[in-house]
Amino acid sequence: MLILASFSQAQEKKLVQFSGVILHSDSLVPLPYVNVINITRGHRGTYTDFKGFFSLVVNEGDTIRISSLGYKKEEIVIPENGGPNLSKIFKLQTDNINIPIIYIFPWPTIEQFKQAFIKLRLPDDDLAIAYRNLDAKVMSQMVMSMPMDGSMNTRYYFQQQSEKLYWAGQNRPNPLLDIVKLNQFMQLLNQGKISFRNEKREE
């Protein structure tokens, strides 16, 4: 009985308060929500807080695994006869995860994809869009519909003032009574270069 009691006492392991801080290896920024798992005791453990701090009770000889998504895993074995408290700073290194390529299509079958491809209307290129935007009819309609801005109103006002100052102190002549202009108009009318017929505009 004495031999069994001494053997059982030798098998008992002391409890250790294991604490630590987990940082990023490059920037030394604390890493929150990092898993700290005791894989010796059935994957029990905890996770770090916002400051990267953790603390849990373990036994001497237990293996602790530090893991987080996007970082390489680290493991530490709790040393024996190291005292009731143990603290350590971990610096996790980033780990690249290669995810296979997944193609997502909005068509459930190949036949629906073929029909959608046949009915597809490709958009115009930049040159076709530029030609359409610079069409003379479109530009004229935009000019007639757009109001004058501040600079155009200022220019129109100064033109009106300049014309008033030019004819100040005298009567402004009537262009309908100008003999030279009237003679030129009659010549163009006799030559057929001026017509009063209503011609239908081509759309």
JOPE-V734344 format. One record per helix or strand of 3 or more residues. SS is the DSSP state (h for helix, s for strand). FROM is the first residue (numbers start at 0). LEN is the number of residues. If there is no record, write none. Layout:
# JOPE-V734344
ss->SS from->FROM len->LEN
ss->SS from->FROM len->LEN
This chain:
# JOPE-V734344
ss->h from->1 len->10
ss->s from->14 len->10
ss->s from->34 len->4
ss->h from->38 len->3
ss->s from->43 len->4
ss->s from->52 len->7
ss->s from->62 len->5
ss->s from->73 len->4
ss->s from->84 len->8
ss->h from->109 len->9
ss->h from->125 len->8
ss->h from->135 len->10
ss->h from->149 len->17
ss->h from->174 len->3
ss->h from->178 len->12
